[in-house]
Amino acid sequence: MGPVRAFFVGSLAACVAVAHGGGALAQNFWPFGQPPAPATPQSGVPGPAGLLPPDADPAYSTPVDLDVKVDRARPTRREIADPTGEPAGTVTINTKLRKLYLSLGDGRAVEYGIGVGRQGFAWKGEAEIGRKAYWPGWTPPPEMLARSPELPAHLDGSLSNPLGARALYLFQDKKDTLFRIHGTNDPASIGHAVSSGCIRMLNVDVIDLYGRVAKGTKVVVL
């Protein structure tokens, strides 16, 4: 196991999750024009605007639409001059600044506020989005259950789920790093170093980002 892989497995094991869910956000949550049309829970073909729907799950059944119940926290996102120098479509995570950038091209980017791990991130490198999930379920890993036995063995996607409204699973060499970009049930944590390792976003922000990126998107962690 190489040092980068070992870091992810050792430091980010608390972020293991299983994905489920669905929905579409109300129009007034989208300051950058029309929201993308909701994708359906299937995989294999790009959805509207070339976006790839979430992975298929044979046990999936459409839940009650939770997006309309998402907290109305003011979005952190704003369009700015791109500070990353990355090509359009790249996601850049600056853990020191607690910002996530999606490069748009022509020198522009969307900036989002994020929450990061308690110890920060020492690793610098690249990954890609290997899986996307609506209202993901959460399965705490054995290490977390050992520390906190009161946690449930599994929690379905819901407003109280710590993974929030969407999750983007980061992979290296087709393998899950156990590192996720996801929503949160604790909006006050955004801007702080409080998570168990993953990148947290406001639900309204992660829904926006989810609609703009596809599987295979390059992610740079700084």
Sequence and secondary structure as in RCSB ss.txt:
>XXXX:A:sequence
MGPVRAFFVGSLAACVAVAHGGGALAQNFWPFGQPPAPATPQSGVPGPAGLLPPDADPAYSTPVDLDVKVDRARP
TRREIADPTGEPAGTVTINTKLRKLYLSLGDGRAVEYGIGVGRQGFAWKGEAEIGRKAYWPGWTPPPEMLARSPE
LPAHLDGSLSNPLGARALYLFQDKKDTLFRIHGTNDPASIGHAVSSGCIRMLNVDVIDLYGRVAKGTKVVVL
>XXXX:A:secstr
  HHHHHHHHHSGGG  B        GGG TTSS      S  SS  GGG       TT       GGGS     
  EEEE SS   TT EEEETTTTEEEEEEETTEEEEEE BEETT     EEEEEEEEEES BB   HHHHHH TT
S S B SSTT TTTTEEEEEEETTEEEEEEEE  S GGGTTSEEESSSEE  HHHHHHHHHH  TT EEEE 
